[in-house]
Amino acid sequence: MSKVAIRFAESALADLEALRAWYTEQGVPDVGERLLGEIVASIEALADHPDMGRIVPEFDQPFLRELIRPPFRIVYRRDSKHVRIVRVWRSERLLEVPDEDAP
C-alpha cells in the first residue's frame, strides 16, 4: 500500500498554535513542545496507516476519523489519496467542523 499525502486545514494549524501558546502562557512551554511532538508523530503515522483512527462518533461517517491521544483528539478527513487534518482539540470537546473544511 502506498503512502497517502497529509494536509492541514487552517483550523488544525490554528489549533496547534493555540496549544503551543497556552502551554507557554502557563509557564510550561516544554510540556507544550512535548505534546506537539507526540501529536505530529501520530499524524505522521497516518501516511502509512490512514484508517488507524476510529470513526468520529458525533458524525458516524466513514471518511471522518479521529485519533485519540489524551488529552487530545486529532480529527481528520480521509479519502483514497489524502488525509486532511481538520482539528486538534481537547478530547472532552464535541467536534464542530468549520464550513471552510468541506470537501
matplotlib code that plots the C-alpha trace (Angstrom):
import matplotlib.pyplot as plt

x = [0.0, 1.4, 1.5, -1.2, -0.5, -1.1, -2.5, -3.6, -6.7, -6.3, -8.4, -6.0, -2.9, -4.7, -5.4, -1.8, -0.6, -3.2, -2.0, 1.6, 0.6, -1.5, 1.3, 3.7, 1.3, 1.1, 4.9, 5.5, 6.5, 8.5, 5.2, 3.6, 6.5, 6.5, 2.8, 3.1, 5.8, 3.6, 0.7, 2.9, 4.3, 0.7, -0.2, 2.9, 1.8, -1.4, 0.6, 1.2, -2.0, -4.7, -7.5, -6.0, -8.3, -11.8, -14.9, -15.9, -18.9, -20.7, -21.0, -20.8, -19.3, -16.5, -14.5, -14.3, -12.0, -10.0, -7.0, -7.3, -4.0, -5.0, -5.8, -6.3, -8.5, -6.8, -9.7, -9.1, -10.9, -9.9, -10.1, -8.3, -5.2, -5.2, -5.6, -6.6, -6.1, -9.2, -8.9, -6.7, -8.8, -9.0, -10.7, -13.6, -14.8, -17.5, -16.5, -17.5, -16.2, -15.8, -17.6, -14.2, -13.1, -15.9, -14.7]
y = [0.0, 3.4, 6.4, 9.0, 12.7, 14.6, 18.1, 20.5, 22.7, 26.2, 25.2, 22.5, 24.8, 27.3, 24.6, 23.6, 27.2, 27.8, 24.7, 25.9, 29.4, 28.1, 26.0, 28.8, 31.2, 28.6, 28.7, 25.2, 25.6, 22.3, 20.4, 22.1, 21.2, 17.6, 17.3, 18.8, 16.4, 13.5, 14.8, 15.3, 11.7, 10.4, 12.4, 11.2, 7.6, 8.3, 8.4, 4.7, 3.8, 6.2, 4.1, 3.6, 6.2, 5.5, 6.9, 10.2, 9.1, 12.5, 12.1, 8.4, 9.0, 6.6, 9.4, 11.5, 9.8, 10.6, 9.6, 9.9, 10.9, 12.0, 14.7, 15.5, 14.4, 14.6, 14.7, 14.1, 13.5, 10.5, 9.9, 7.4, 9.6, 12.1, 12.7, 16.2, 17.1, 19.1, 19.8, 19.1, 19.6, 18.6, 15.2, 16.3, 18.8, 18.0, 18.2, 21.2, 21.1, 24.6, 25.2, 26.1, 22.5, 21.0, 18.8]
z = [0.0, -0.9, 1.4, 1.4, 1.5, 4.7, 4.6, 7.3, 7.3, 8.6, 11.6, 12.6, 12.2, 14.4, 17.0, 17.1, 17.5, 20.3, 22.1, 22.0, 23.1, 26.0, 27.5, 27.0, 28.9, 31.7, 32.1, 30.8, 27.1, 27.3, 28.1, 25.0, 22.8, 24.0, 23.4, 19.9, 19.1, 20.1, 18.1, 15.0, 15.4, 15.5, 12.4, 10.5, 11.2, 9.2, 6.0, 6.2, 8.2, 7.3, 8.7, 12.1, 13.7, 14.7, 13.0, 14.8, 16.9, 16.6, 12.8, 12.1, 8.7, 7.5, 5.9, 9.2, 11.6, 14.7, 16.8, 20.5, 22.1, 25.6, 26.2, 22.5, 19.6, 16.2, 13.7, 10.0, 6.7, 4.8, 1.1, -1.2, -1.6, 1.2, 4.9, 5.9, 9.5, 10.4, 14.2, 17.1, 20.2, 23.9, 23.9, 26.0, 23.4, 20.9, 17.3, 15.1, 11.6, 10.0, 6.7, 5.1, 5.6, 3.5, 0.6]

ax = plt.figure().add_subplot(projection="3d")
ax.plot(x, y, z, "-o")
ax.set_aspect("equal")
plt.show()
